[in-house]
Each structure stands twice: as C-alpha cells, then as structure tokens.
Amino acid sequence: MKKEKQVYIPICLTILIFAVLIISRVTQNDLFFDIKTGESILKYGIDFKDHFSFIPNLRYIYHHYLYDLIIYFIYKLGSFQGVFIFLIVICSLLSLTLFYVNNKYTHNKIGALTATLVTMFLCSGYIVDRVQTITYLLFFLEIYFIEQLYTKGKVKYTIYLIILSILIANLHMPMWLLTVIFFLPALLEMIVKIIEDKIKIKKRIFKEKIIINKPQNIKLFTITFGLVLGTGILTPLKLYPYTFFLKVLGNDSFQFIQEMRPTVLMENMMLVVLIIIMIVITFILNTKVKFRDVIFLLGLSFLAMIADRNIAYIYLFFPTMITKTLLEANKLYLLNVNKIKQFFKKVNWKMINIFLSSSLAIIYIGVFKTLDFNNFDYGIIDLYPDKCVDYIKKNTDYKKIRLYNDFNNGSYLEFNDIPVFIDSRAEVYIPIFNGGYDIISDYLKTDNYLTYKEVFDKYKFNYALVDQEEDLFKYLKQDKDFEMVFQEVEKGEKAKGYVLFKYQTRS
C-alpha cells in the first residue's frame, strides 16, 4: 500500500466510529407505519387507499413506498435490530461519502475530515430511522455530480444523476422536486454567463468576488436537466412527484407539527452562525465564490426558513461549502497534511498508521459491543403504550374498535393491527388529499374543554388512549360517560402515564 493511501485507514475508522456514536438508539414513530405500509403494499398493492384508520375512504399516496418495502423486508429478516443495523450502514455510507466528496473538492484530508465530522455532528438530530437519512445521502451525491457535470461535461455524470433522480422519486417522492430545484443555480449561472458574453459586459457588480463560468458542455448539461425533469413519471405514483410538494407546502393543518413550522432563527443559533460565516467568507475575506454556489446557499437558506425540518439541508451542505471556498482560496493552508508532515520528517509514519488503525479498530468493535443487540428494543418499552396495547388486544374486539389516540402513538397502534383515529402521516388527515375530511383540525379540538366532546361524538369513539400529561386526560377523568379501565405502570425517570378510558354507554 502506498504511503499516501495508508492515512485513509485511520481517517475512515474515525469517521465510522463517529457515525455509530451519533445514531439515536430510540426509534421515530414513523418506523411502525413504514413497516406496516410495506406489508400493506404486498397485500393490496399501491391502491392509494388508507388501510389503517377506522375512518372510511381516506386516501394515502404511498409516497415512500420503495423505502417501506425495504424496511418491511429488513424487519422481517432481523426485527428492530436489523433496522438499526441498516441505519448504521446508511449513516456510515453518508459519512464516508461526505469525506470522499470533501476530499475531492479540497485535496486536503484534514480539511475534509473536519468538514465531515462537523456535518455529521450538526446533522445528528436528523439521522434517524426515516427515509430522510437515505435522501440526505442521495442529495449530497446529486450536488456533487451536478458540479462535476458542470465543470467536466462527461456523460457518466448524466447517467449518475438520472439514476439518483429515479431513486429519490421512488424512495422519497415528496422531496423529489428538490432534484430539479438543485439544478437551478447552475442553470442560472449558465444563462447569466451566456447573456454576459452576448452583450459583452465589461464591468459587473461583485466581479472581484463572484465567478461566473459556462458549463464545460452546455448541450449535455441542458439535456441532462431535461432528462432529470422527466424522471418524475418513472414511478407508480402518477403525477404526484410534480404536485405533492406544492400541495402540502405551507398547509395550515401542519402548523402544529414542530418540524413543519416556519423556522424561528432565535431558536436555531447554529443556523445563524453558519449563515454569518458564509457571508464573512464571501464578502469580507479575500475569497472568490462561484455564482452557482451563492445562489445554492441562498436557496437553502430560504428552504430552511419555510420549515424547521429543512434546516438539515443547511447543516448537510454549508460545512462543505465553507471548507471548499476557504481551501480553494488557500485560506486553510495550515491544514495541508503535507506541510504538517514536514515538521515530523523523522517520525515513523508507517508505525503511527498501524498503531492508530489498530486502536481505532478496537474502539469500533467496542462501540458495537456496547449496543447490546440481544436486548435491543429501540426504546419501545420506555416510550410507547405497549401495556395498553396488550390490554386492548386481549380485552376488546380490537379490529373493530373506534379508539381515540394521540398523533404520536397512532403508528404504534397500526403496527399492532389496531385501527386508529390519527397518526403521524399528516397528509392523510388534511382535506386536500381525502375529500374534505379535516381530521387534524378535529384532533386539535380535543385539547379544548369546550370542543373535545363534539369531536368524540362526531367520530363515535368507544375507547380513548391518552397520556396523563395531556389536558384531555383531565377532561375524561371528570367525564361521567368515561371509565378508566387500564393504566400503565410508571417506572422512574422514564415513567409512562398512558391511560385507557372506555365510553360506558357506547358499544
């Protein structure tokens, strides 16, 4: 092995250890309906019907059907441990891809490693057992291939981009439109450069700061964009890849969901810091930036303002953009590994690499041993109403039950074949997709003492599963029509307060 390549072993092991450490050991509630949706697809096909709620004639778009099928098969093969291992694999691939791309941009291993670890740290709260984690990997590759296509003009990047677009459309359809949007900064730069050349502009605002270039192959780049734009039809989801994102964007019914709300800057100071750093690098330091990069980062900032969950894209791309801009401008020359080596010419680098690689490999194995896969339950016992579910299945005709449930617990009930009132597939319960039902609005009314009974009568609930911390618990406890029939056992700091009520006069 060449000396230059030996350093990749400890770097990659460091990245892999970090990737495992940042992954949450607790599941997101989406996992349960992902598994059941995969099972449902095998049974019914993609019929655009909801099969989990007791409310009739609801529609479901199956917008990440391919991911649901993958997760269902992984769960069948390896239970929740298998799903967790799958997440580790995806997170590790994302981490290594970040390093690979950053190293390609900068040709600086220390700078690339730093950008990778910072990105993974910032994104740690978003790397969970949801389809988004795969989407982050695919989008990061897409931006890299767009840049390579723009600067090198090779057909292989066209092929890569078409494959990525098809994968995103089938894995995570609501976000597919971003594959088209991510082309726009480069397209805009191409158009601006063509106009600039035609009218022969000699002086341009920010000319000393912003670089505007044509694509290496204008025709190929334009054709690639057209082909990617057409890949939205290569799914069984009709025209929803083109319309879904626009239909749900800014929908008032989503405002109670934290990740769907507009971003509050004062609650996300790291976002502010990253934006300020990029502004300083661009306009204060003696650096030049590409026009397409400026537009891309402005677009990401706007996207992050629309919804809280889109902050992940800032965290995913900004560290790479900052590192790339500084290193291209030679501002981080001190991080050049070759310059550092000059101070240690007498050091036996081969032995250091062997020592570091061996030590990191042992740490990596040790981290895996601490995960305790044999008893791994993804936090279900501590977080979800497992005992209430057992009671419902043993003491009721649960497949015909009309149960009031919380937004966050619906998918766990579905996982146990119990029909639900609502779950975290928010788009199923808004009027635009289900013929006028505004179930989310009705759900929000149950927080109000004056309106909860109206909702209970409307849906004819005969049972209610609530948390003792909810206001609804207080209302039902005082309501003579309801009887408390089961209560979860509380356990220390992770105490669960789920209670099951029965409507006494409604069968």
C-alpha positions as CSV (number, residue, x, y, z in Angstrom):
1,M,0.0,0.0,0.0
2,K,1.3,3.5,-0.9
3,K,2.2,5.8,2.0
4,E,-0.4,8.3,0.7
5,K,-3.2,5.8,1.0
6,Q,-2.2,4.5,4.4
7,V,-3.7,7.6,6.1
8,Y,-7.2,6.7,4.8
9,I,-7.5,3.8,7.2
10,P,-7.4,5.7,10.5
11,I,-9.4,8.5,8.9
12,C,-12.2,6.1,7.8
13,L,-12.2,4.3,11.1
14,T,-12.5,7.7,12.9
15,I,-15.5,8.6,10.7
16,L,-17.2,5.2,11.2
17,I,-16.8,5.4,15.0
18,F,-18.3,8.9,15.0
19,A,-21.2,7.7,12.7
20,V,-22.1,4.9,15.1
21,L,-21.9,7.1,18.2
22,I,-24.2,9.9,16.9
23,I,-27.1,7.5,15.9
24,S,-30.1,7.6,18.1
25,R,-30.9,4.3,19.9
26,V,-34.6,5.4,20.1
27,T,-36.9,4.9,17.2
28,Q,-39.0,7.5,15.5
29,N,-42.8,6.7,15.4
30,D,-42.7,6.7,11.6
31,L,-40.9,3.4,11.6
32,F,-44.0,1.5,12.7
33,F,-46.2,2.6,9.9
34,D,-43.3,2.2,7.4
35,I,-43.2,-1.4,8.3
36,K,-47.0,-1.9,8.2
37,T,-47.2,0.1,4.9
38,G,-44.6,-2.3,3.3
39,E,-46.8,-5.2,4.5
40,S,-49.9,-3.5,3.2
41,I,-48.3,-2.9,-0.3
42,L,-47.6,-6.6,-0.6
43,K,-51.2,-7.4,0.3
44,Y,-53.1,-4.6,-1.6
45,G,-50.6,-3.1,-4.0
46,I,-50.4,0.7,-4.4
47,D,-54.1,1.3,-4.4
48,F,-53.9,4.9,-2.9
49,K,-56.2,3.9,-0.1
50,D,-55.5,4.1,3.6
51,H,-55.9,0.7,5.4
52,F,-55.1,1.8,9.0
53,S,-57.8,4.2,10.1
54,F,-61.3,3.2,11.1
55,I,-62.4,6.4,9.3
56,P,-63.6,5.2,5.8
57,N,-62.4,6.3,2.4
58,L,-59.2,8.1,3.3
59,R,-56.5,8.3,0.7
60,Y,-52.8,7.6,1.0
61,I,-50.2,8.4,-1.6
62,Y,-47.6,5.8,-0.6
63,H,-45.0,8.5,-1.1
64,H,-42.1,6.4,0.0
65,Y,-43.4,3.0,-1.0
66,L,-39.9,1.6,-2.0
67,Y,-38.4,2.5,1.3
68,D,-41.4,1.0,3.1
69,L,-40.9,-2.3,1.2
70,I,-37.2,-2.3,2.1
71,I,-37.8,-1.6,5.8
72,Y,-40.5,-4.3,5.9
73,F,-38.2,-6.9,4.5
74,I,-35.3,-5.9,6.8
75,Y,-37.7,-6.0,9.8
76,K,-38.9,-9.5,8.8
77,L,-35.3,-10.7,8.5
78,G,-33.8,-9.0,11.6
79,S,-36.5,-7.4,13.7
80,F,-35.7,-4.0,15.2
81,Q,-32.0,-4.9,15.5
82,G,-31.9,-5.4,11.7
83,V,-33.5,-2.0,11.2
84,F,-30.9,-0.4,13.5
85,I,-28.0,-2.1,11.7
86,F,-29.5,-0.8,8.4
87,L,-29.5,2.7,9.8
88,I,-25.8,2.3,10.9
89,V,-24.9,1.2,7.4
90,I,-26.7,4.2,5.8
91,C,-25.2,6.6,8.3
92,S,-21.7,5.1,7.7
93,L,-22.2,5.4,3.9
94,L,-23.3,9.1,4.3
95,S,-20.2,9.8,6.5
96,L,-17.8,8.2,4.1
97,T,-19.4,10.0,1.1
98,L,-19.1,13.3,2.9
99,F,-15.4,12.7,3.3
100,Y,-14.9,11.4,-0.2
101,V,-16.6,14.4,-1.8
102,N,-14.9,17.0,0.5
103,N,-11.5,15.4,-0.2
104,K,-12.2,15.6,-4.0
105,Y,-13.1,19.2,-3.6
106,T,-10.2,20.2,-1.5
107,H,-7.5,17.6,-1.9
108,N,-6.9,18.1,1.8
109,K,-7.6,15.1,4.1
110,I,-7.6,17.1,7.3
111,G,-9.9,19.7,5.9
112,A,-12.2,17.0,4.5
113,L,-12.2,15.1,7.8
114,T,-13.0,18.3,9.7
115,A,-15.9,19.2,7.4
116,T,-17.2,15.6,7.6
117,L,-17.2,15.4,11.4
118,V,-18.8,18.9,11.7
119,T,-21.5,18.0,9.2
120,M,-22.3,14.7,11.0
121,F,-22.4,16.4,14.4
122,L,-24.8,19.1,13.1
123,C,-27.0,16.5,11.3
124,S,-27.0,14.1,14.2
125,G,-30.6,15.0,15.3
126,Y,-31.8,14.3,11.8
127,I,-30.1,11.0,11.2
128,V,-32.8,8.7,12.3
129,D,-34.7,5.6,11.1
130,R,-36.6,7.5,8.5
131,V,-36.3,7.7,4.7
132,Q,-34.8,11.2,5.1
133,T,-31.4,9.7,6.1
134,I,-31.1,7.9,2.7
135,T,-32.3,11.1,0.9
136,Y,-29.5,13.2,2.5
137,L,-27.0,10.7,1.1
138,L,-28.6,10.8,-2.4
139,F,-28.9,14.6,-2.4
140,F,-25.3,15.1,-1.4
141,L,-24.2,12.9,-4.2
142,E,-26.5,14.8,-6.6
143,I,-25.0,18.2,-5.8
144,Y,-21.5,16.7,-6.3
145,F,-22.5,15.2,-9.7
146,I,-24.1,18.4,-10.8
147,E,-20.9,20.2,-10.1
148,Q,-18.8,17.6,-11.9
149,L,-21.1,17.6,-14.9
150,Y,-20.9,21.4,-15.0
151,T,-17.1,21.6,-14.8
152,K,-16.2,18.4,-16.7
153,G,-19.1,17.8,-19.0
154,K,-18.9,13.9,-19.0
155,V,-21.8,11.6,-19.9
156,K,-21.2,9.4,-16.9
157,Y,-22.4,12.2,-14.6
158,T,-25.6,12.4,-16.6
159,I,-26.2,8.7,-16.0
160,Y,-25.5,9.1,-12.3
161,L,-27.9,12.0,-12.0
162,I,-30.7,10.2,-13.8
163,I,-30.2,7.1,-11.5
164,L,-30.2,9.3,-8.4
165,S,-33.4,11.1,-9.5
166,I,-35.2,7.9,-10.2
167,L,-34.2,6.5,-6.8
168,I,-35.4,9.6,-4.9
169,A,-38.7,9.7,-6.8
170,N,-39.4,6.1,-5.7
171,L,-37.8,6.2,-2.2
172,H,-39.0,9.7,-1.1
173,M,-41.4,11.1,-3.6
174,P,-42.4,14.4,-1.7
175,M,-38.7,15.6,-1.9
176,W,-38.1,14.6,-5.5
177,L,-38.9,18.1,-6.7
178,L,-35.7,19.2,-4.9
179,T,-33.7,17.2,-7.5
180,V,-35.0,19.6,-10.1
181,I,-34.6,22.7,-7.9
182,F,-30.9,21.8,-7.1
183,F,-30.2,22.2,-10.8
184,L,-31.4,25.7,-10.9
185,P,-28.3,27.6,-9.5
186,A,-26.1,26.0,-12.2
187,L,-28.7,26.7,-14.9
188,L,-29.0,30.3,-13.8
189,E,-25.2,30.7,-13.9
190,M,-25.1,29.3,-17.4
191,I,-27.8,31.7,-18.5
192,V,-26.2,34.7,-16.9
193,K,-22.8,33.8,-18.5
194,I,-24.4,33.4,-21.9
195,I,-26.1,36.8,-21.6
196,E,-23.0,38.4,-20.2
197,D,-20.9,37.1,-23.2
198,K,-23.5,38.2,-25.8
199,I,-23.8,41.8,-24.6
200,K,-20.1,41.9,-23.7
201,I,-20.4,43.3,-20.2
202,K,-17.0,44.7,-19.2
203,K,-17.8,45.7,-15.6
204,R,-20.0,43.6,-13.3
205,I,-21.1,44.2,-9.7
206,F,-19.1,41.9,-7.4
207,K,-16.8,40.9,-10.3
208,E,-13.9,40.6,-7.9
209,K,-15.9,38.3,-5.6
210,I,-18.2,36.1,-7.8
211,I,-17.0,33.8,-10.5
212,I,-19.4,33.1,-13.5
213,N,-18.5,30.3,-15.9
214,K,-20.2,28.4,-18.6
215,P,-20.7,24.6,-18.3
216,Q,-17.9,22.6,-20.0
217,N,-20.7,21.1,-22.2
218,I,-23.7,23.4,-22.4
219,K,-25.7,21.0,-24.6
220,L,-25.1,17.9,-22.4
221,F,-25.9,19.9,-19.2
222,T,-29.2,21.2,-20.7
223,I,-30.2,17.7,-21.9
224,T,-29.4,16.2,-18.5
225,F,-31.7,18.7,-16.8
226,G,-34.5,17.8,-19.2
227,L,-34.0,14.1,-18.7
228,V,-34.0,14.5,-14.9
229,L,-37.1,16.6,-15.1
230,G,-38.8,13.7,-16.9
231,T,-37.8,11.1,-14.4
232,G,-40.8,12.1,-12.1
233,I,-43.0,9.9,-14.3
234,L,-40.9,6.8,-13.6
235,T,-42.9,5.8,-10.5
236,P,-46.2,4.1,-9.9
237,L,-47.4,7.3,-8.2
238,K,-49.0,9.1,-11.2
239,L,-48.1,12.8,-11.3
240,Y,-47.7,13.2,-7.6
241,P,-43.9,13.8,-7.8
242,Y,-44.7,17.0,-9.6
243,T,-47.6,18.2,-7.5
244,F,-47.3,16.7,-4.0
245,F,-44.7,19.1,-2.6
246,L,-46.6,22.2,-3.9
247,K,-49.9,20.9,-2.4
248,V,-48.6,20.5,1.1
249,L,-46.2,23.5,1.1
250,G,-47.4,26.0,3.8
251,N,-50.6,24.0,4.6
252,D,-52.1,25.4,7.8
253,S,-53.0,22.0,9.0
254,F,-49.4,21.1,9.5
255,Q,-48.6,24.1,11.8
256,F,-49.0,22.1,15.0
257,I,-46.2,19.7,13.9
258,Q,-42.9,21.2,15.0
259,E,-40.8,20.1,12.0
260,M,-43.4,21.6,9.6
261,R,-43.4,25.0,11.2
262,P,-41.5,28.0,9.8
263,T,-38.1,28.3,11.3
264,V,-37.5,30.7,14.2
265,L,-34.0,31.9,13.9
266,M,-33.5,32.7,17.6
267,E,-34.2,29.1,18.4
268,N,-31.6,27.9,15.9
269,M,-28.5,29.9,16.6
270,M,-26.2,27.4,14.8
271,L,-28.1,28.1,11.6
272,V,-27.5,31.8,12.1
273,V,-23.8,31.2,12.8
274,L,-23.3,29.2,9.6
275,I,-25.0,31.8,7.5
276,I,-22.9,34.6,9.1
277,I,-19.7,32.5,8.4
278,M,-20.6,32.1,4.8
279,I,-21.3,35.8,4.4
280,V,-18.0,36.7,6.0
281,I,-16.1,34.3,3.8
282,T,-17.8,35.6,0.7
283,F,-17.8,39.3,1.1
284,I,-15.2,40.2,3.8
285,L,-12.3,37.8,3.3
286,N,-10.3,38.0,0.1
287,T,-12.0,35.0,-1.5
288,K,-13.9,34.3,-4.7
289,V,-17.0,32.2,-4.8
290,K,-18.9,30.6,-7.7
291,F,-22.2,32.3,-8.7
292,R,-24.0,28.9,-8.6
293,D,-22.7,28.3,-5.0
294,V,-24.1,31.7,-3.9
295,I,-27.5,31.0,-5.4
296,F,-27.5,27.5,-4.0
297,L,-26.7,28.6,-0.5
298,L,-29.3,31.4,-0.7
299,G,-31.8,28.9,-1.9
300,L,-31.0,26.5,1.0
301,S,-31.4,29.4,3.5
302,F,-34.9,30.2,2.0
303,L,-35.8,26.5,2.2
304,A,-34.7,26.4,5.8
305,M,-37.0,29.3,6.6
306,I,-40.0,27.6,5.2
307,A,-40.0,24.6,7.5
308,D,-38.0,23.7,10.6
309,R,-37.0,20.2,9.2
310,N,-35.3,21.8,6.2
311,I,-32.5,23.1,8.5
312,A,-31.0,19.7,7.9
313,Y,-30.0,20.7,4.4
314,I,-28.2,23.8,5.7
315,Y,-26.3,21.5,8.1
316,L,-25.6,19.0,5.3
317,F,-24.2,21.4,2.7
318,F,-22.9,24.5,4.5
319,P,-19.7,23.0,6.1
320,T,-18.7,21.5,2.8
321,M,-19.3,24.8,1.0
322,I,-17.4,26.8,3.7
323,T,-14.4,24.4,3.6
324,K,-14.3,24.2,-0.2
325,T,-14.4,28.0,-0.5
326,L,-11.6,28.5,2.0
327,L,-9.4,25.8,0.7
328,E,-9.9,26.8,-2.9
329,A,-8.8,30.3,-1.8
330,N,-5.8,28.8,0.1
331,K,-7.0,30.2,3.4
332,L,-6.6,27.0,5.3
333,Y,-3.2,26.1,4.0
334,L,-2.1,25.2,7.6
335,L,-4.4,22.2,7.4
336,N,-2.4,20.7,4.5
337,V,-1.2,17.4,5.7
338,N,2.0,17.5,3.6
339,K,3.0,20.8,5.4
340,I,2.4,19.2,8.8
341,K,4.5,16.2,7.8
342,Q,7.4,18.5,7.1
343,F,7.7,19.2,10.8
344,F,7.9,15.4,11.6
345,K,10.2,14.1,8.9
346,K,11.9,11.7,11.4
347,V,8.6,10.2,12.6
348,N,7.9,6.7,11.5
349,W,4.5,7.3,9.9
350,K,4.0,3.7,9.0
351,M,4.1,2.6,12.6
352,I,1.9,5.5,13.6
353,N,-0.7,4.4,11.0
354,I,-0.5,0.8,12.2
355,F,-1.0,1.9,15.8
356,L,-3.8,4.3,15.1
357,S,-5.6,1.9,12.8
358,S,-5.3,-0.9,15.3
359,S,-6.5,1.3,18.2
360,L,-9.4,2.7,16.3
361,A,-10.5,-0.8,15.1
362,I,-10.6,-2.0,18.7
363,I,-12.6,1.1,19.7
364,Y,-15.0,0.5,16.8
365,I,-15.6,-3.1,17.9
366,G,-16.0,-1.9,21.5
367,V,-18.7,0.6,20.5
368,F,-20.6,-2.1,18.7
369,K,-20.4,-4.4,21.8
370,T,-22.0,-1.7,23.9
371,L,-25.1,-1.6,21.7
372,D,-26.4,-4.9,23.3
373,F,-28.2,-6.1,20.2
374,N,-29.7,-9.1,22.0
375,N,-31.9,-6.9,24.2
376,F,-32.3,-4.1,21.7
377,D,-36.0,-2.9,21.5
378,Y,-35.5,0.6,20.0
379,G,-37.0,2.3,23.1
380,I,-40.5,0.8,22.6
381,I,-41.0,-0.3,26.2
382,D,-40.0,3.1,27.6
383,L,-41.8,5.3,25.1
384,Y,-44.9,3.6,23.7
385,P,-48.1,2.3,25.3
386,D,-47.1,-1.3,25.0
387,K,-49.1,-2.5,28.0
388,C,-52.2,-0.6,27.0
389,V,-51.9,-2.2,23.5
390,D,-51.7,-5.7,25.2
391,Y,-54.8,-4.9,27.2
392,I,-56.7,-3.7,24.1
393,K,-55.8,-6.8,22.1
394,K,-56.7,-9.2,25.0
395,N,-59.9,-7.5,26.2
396,T,-61.6,-5.9,23.3
397,D,-62.7,-6.6,19.7
398,Y,-59.7,-4.6,18.7
399,K,-60.1,-4.9,15.0
400,K,-63.4,-3.1,15.2
401,I,-62.5,-0.6,17.9
402,R,-63.1,3.1,17.5
403,L,-60.2,4.4,19.5
404,Y,-59.2,7.9,20.2
405,N,-55.4,8.1,20.1
406,D,-52.6,10.6,20.1
407,F,-50.9,11.8,16.9
408,N,-47.6,10.3,18.0
409,N,-48.9,6.9,19.0
410,G,-51.0,6.1,16.0
411,S,-48.3,4.3,14.1
412,Y,-47.5,2.0,17.1
413,L,-51.2,1.0,17.2
414,E,-51.2,0.4,13.5
415,F,-48.1,-1.8,13.9
416,N,-50.2,-3.9,16.3
417,D,-53.2,-4.1,13.9
418,I,-55.4,-1.7,15.9
419,P,-57.4,0.8,13.8
420,V,-56.5,4.4,14.6
421,F,-58.1,7.9,14.6
422,I,-54.9,9.6,13.5
423,D,-51.2,9.0,13.1
424,S,-48.1,10.9,12.0
425,R,-48.8,10.5,8.3
426,A,-50.1,14.1,8.5
427,E,-51.0,14.3,4.8
428,V,-53.6,11.5,5.2
429,Y,-55.7,13.7,7.5
430,I,-55.9,17.0,5.6
431,P,-58.8,18.0,3.3
432,I,-56.7,18.4,0.2
433,F,-56.0,14.6,-0.1
434,N,-59.0,13.0,1.5
435,G,-62.1,14.5,0.0
436,G,-62.8,17.2,2.6
437,Y,-62.1,15.4,5.9
438,D,-60.1,17.8,8.2
439,I,-59.2,15.3,10.8
440,I,-56.1,17.2,12.0
441,S,-58.3,20.2,12.9
442,D,-60.7,17.9,14.7
443,Y,-57.8,16.3,16.6
444,L,-56.6,19.7,17.7
445,K,-60.0,20.5,19.1
446,T,-59.6,17.7,21.7
447,D,-57.2,19.9,23.6
448,N,-60.1,22.3,24.4
449,Y,-62.6,21.5,27.1
450,L,-65.4,23.2,25.1
451,T,-64.9,21.2,21.9
452,Y,-63.5,17.8,22.9
453,K,-66.9,16.2,23.3
454,E,-68.0,17.5,19.9
455,V,-65.2,15.5,18.3
456,F,-65.8,12.4,20.4
457,D,-69.5,12.4,19.4
458,K,-68.6,13.1,15.7
459,Y,-66.3,10.0,15.5
460,K,-68.2,7.9,18.0
461,F,-65.2,6.8,20.0
462,N,-65.8,3.9,22.3
463,Y,-62.3,4.0,23.8
464,A,-59.7,6.7,24.4
465,L,-55.9,6.2,24.9
466,V,-54.4,9.3,26.4
467,D,-51.3,10.4,28.3
468,Q,-51.8,11.7,31.9
469,E,-49.9,14.8,30.9
470,E,-52.5,15.8,28.3
471,D,-55.3,18.1,29.1
472,L,-57.7,15.6,27.6
473,F,-56.9,13.2,30.5
474,K,-58.3,15.7,33.0
475,Y,-61.4,16.2,30.9
476,L,-62.1,12.4,30.6
477,K,-61.4,11.8,34.2
478,Q,-64.1,14.2,35.2
479,D,-66.5,13.0,32.4
480,K,-69.2,10.6,33.8
481,D,-69.5,8.9,30.4
482,F,-66.0,7.6,30.6
483,E,-64.4,5.0,32.9
484,M,-60.7,4.4,33.4
485,V,-60.1,0.7,32.6
486,F,-56.4,0.4,32.4
487,Q,-53.3,2.4,33.4
488,E,-49.6,1.8,32.5
489,V,-47.2,1.1,35.4
490,E,-44.9,4.0,36.0
491,K,-41.2,3.4,36.0
492,G,-38.7,6.0,37.4
493,E,-37.5,8.8,35.2
494,K,-38.9,7.2,32.1
495,A,-42.3,6.9,33.6
496,K,-45.2,6.3,31.2
497,G,-48.6,7.7,32.1
498,Y,-50.8,6.2,29.4
499,V,-54.4,5.5,30.4
500,L,-57.2,3.7,28.6
501,F,-60.7,5.0,29.0
502,K,-63.9,3.3,27.9
503,Y,-67.1,5.1,27.0
504,Q,-69.6,3.4,29.3
505,T,-72.8,3.7,27.2
506,R,-71.3,3.3,23.7
507,S,-70.5,-0.2,22.5
